[in-house]
């Protein structure tokens, strides 16, 4: 496989994942705005921060308001990480690696792009928002299904998985990075109504509410939420889950190519951390520092994969 | 043009033999169902991403080439004659290229003036004395044909550089099979779907000396913004080979190699969709970022096959075209089976005088032009356009050739008010290898969608049709 193709696949699946994550963050923000009176603008600021698009937003807009924040996240031409831009970039990468994809995958990506061009041609009104967000998730579901159902399990597939899970780990990491303080065990705010809403926000932004209750029951608190999002091996968006998938796929590549490369060492170090730490040790170390360590290690890993597999000249 | 030959209907309104079934079938259909099918076809094309990028627009825009659902039908007998003529012509073109890059016997014999070769921009001096692997110059050729009557076909031009459009031939058929399976059940149409496999086999058969084991084939594209990128990706995908760009390649140990996830791996046969000028910045245009520095040196040393060979453009030059009947006769010893359109070479004083006197009757083309750009269709031009073109012609007569305006045949398209005749041409695709010449039955039919228009180019608003060659 061409190095360029590996890079194109990696980024294609990162952008696809990014588009869906953005839609989930918008949904969460919208939900909070609807269920809470008053200062939901703070919530939009943290949504923008989590999506990593806050700086760009404040350069263009003086104040943070729901309507402009949603438009920024969905389709503003000045936001390179908007849903529309992400889907466009995913499709552009898909065109680049067209020969590595099955017809089904290409058509699903192209179909998503066509849907987004139409649905995001103009500002999305409040009434249409749920439909548009649903369309994003549904289309990603189609691409994912086509990928799983039709692609060979070879190095091509490995790069699609690595892209997906690095992006997802990054997303979960950012959610925790922005909201870590509501998970800190301070005697002061435990059990307050505010925290319940904040906890729910976190779970919603990873579509994890149902799974969480299934595992930990109704009355669990921040410690369990942190455990669930960082260490849980069953939760498909936890840092542990995502990082071990990245490690597994790098491992497949390594045995496929009969060559062990530095990126595998990095991935093993990262996922190894989750095996040796329990949640109390993480709180002792400092939740915020811990999350930042992981995010920075993921960035290094991304760069190393790029070098190891010759994405660029 | 009412005096054009219509391929479906006779002058009395009856159906011609090849169309007997198809014509009746379309008559029996509910127009609203056909309209729905036409929309469905468009959806299919859009979803598959069968688009082309439009040149000369700031924003890279992808457009669909309009597809018409009425097939163009060619009888077995007609096709037999055409394919014999095409094969003869393609053999002559390869012999001509071999000759002009070696002893130039045709010039010595006085059949072509030496300046037609030596002063021709498409002549590539780097190719002098080089014999490509397998002796094949034009691995892929597209011969543009037009029909003017029951038995008269003319070659409009030869495409010996990098003919495009074959993906449309294949996708048009796939679309028709999906939409009108019942039509195919009742007629016996020769399949075209074998083309990608035949292309791969044909390219692999031309592997260079340096190749060991199964030859590695790759397609070289200028990139995703090229107007034909879809086709490049399509062909690489269908052949199961890598689609590479210049920056994926470099010369390693005397071979052209591609950067893979495991390191650099040599390529044996490169099907390039990049023009000669851009192929090698060390040997041709130094500012080209699309090619591979040093590929020509590897090529001359037998380290890679480039398809088509550099320098084949001289065979599809429009001035050389006018010599094609001589070229065919010189190399095959036979009269050309396919006719040439009579052509005035404007660099000859008599011819220029005639062309200037009859400008409003003629079609004038740039010698190196393509895609329908820079040409004049006399009968359709305004006085102002004629005057402007006259100036260009007088300033650089050698840049132009002129031909009579042919009454191109028509085939009906499906319009809002039913079937209506439109002018068409045909581009059959030909593969050449040491194993022989392979012509896919049919080819790409291009159709001028505007009533009366003679310009079928997709860049100028033309569409395409599925082309059927019937079994005997």
Contacts between the chains, C-beta under 8 A, distances in Angstrom:
chain1	res1	chain2	res2	distance
A	1	B	242	7.9
A	1	B	260	5.8
A	1	B	261	5.1
A	2	B	242	5.6
A	2	B	244	6.6
A	2	B	248	5.6
A	2	B	258	6.0
A	2	B	259	6.5
A	2	B	260	5.6
A	2	B	261	7.5
A	3	B	248	7.5
A	3	B	259	4.7
A	3	B	260	6.1
A	3	B	261	5.5
A	4	B	245	7.4
A	4	B	247	7.8
A	4	B	248	5.5
A	4	B	259	7.2
A	5	B	242	7.7
A	6	B	261	4.9
A	92	B	224	6.9
A	95	B	49	7.4
A	95	B	224	5.2
A	95	B	229	7.2
A	95	B	233	7.0
A	96	B	224	5.8
A	98	B	233	4.0
A	98	B	234	7.9
A	98	B	236	8.0
A	98	B	237	6.2
A	98	B	243	7.3
A	99	B	233	6.0
A	99	B	236	4.7
A	99	B	237	4.4
A	99	B	241	7.8
A	99	B	242	7.0
A	99	B	243	5.0
A	103	B	48	7.9
A	106	B	49	6.8
A	107	B	47	5.3
A	107	B	48	6.7
A	107	B	49	7.9
A	110	B	47	6.0
A	110	B	48	7.7
A	110	B	49	5.0
A	111	B	47	5.9
A	114	B	46	6.7
A	114	B	47	7.3
A	155	B	261	6.6
A	253	B	261	8.0
A	257	B	261	7.3
A	257	B	262	5.6
A	259	B	262	7.5
A	309	B	261	4.5
A	310	B	259	5.4
A	310	B	260	7.3
A	310	B	261	6.1
A	310	B	263	7.5
A	313	B	247	5.8
A	313	B	259	7.0
